Amino acid sequence: MTQIIILILIWGIGLSVGKTGIFHDFLTFSDLFLYLLLFIVGIQLACTNDFKKIHKTFTIKSILITLGLVIGSFGIAPLVGFVLGYGMSKSLLFVSGLGYYSYAGSAISNFASPDVALIAFLVSLFREQFGIIFGRLICSKIDPESFLAITATSSDGLLPFIKAYAGQKYVVSGLTISTILNIMVPIFISMLALWN
């Protein structure tokens, strides 16, 4: 019962602060939620007894898997685009989000047709859904580090699944990989925008 009261009080404080309009000008709700999520993950990691060992899970293998994901995505896209009747530039745009669906669709819609932006959004969204649905299987049968490279959204959307499927020790690797991919996605989309 006490926990319910605490949750309601926290919700009320958040609602009150939100009503003041303090955050409207420089912070969206999704930004605030992401920062809160990362803050909580930081607390959880610091409370872990094996915190000093966790950073060792980020290995060269993690980087190679992530690089393989990027090369594989951009390598297969023209072939699939050719088979489905799309040009090379459109098919590269489709995969350029690398799972960063909240950014890919809106960024691509600035210079491409709405149908291209929609397909890019859906490809990235389905990549994340693929991770959620098949994550446990990938971690148990293939390798937990392979699961980390599935999507750029592992810093927010897949973080609970990384913890549940791969384990707490892979959270730092997941955050690092997703940060690298989140930096790369706008660069890829900007380069493809110049090409279109």
Summary of the structure (lengths in Angstrom):
residues: 196
radius of gyration: 19.0
end to end distance: 58.3
largest distance: 59.8
contacts: 591
relative contact order: 0.12
helix: 82%
strand: 0%
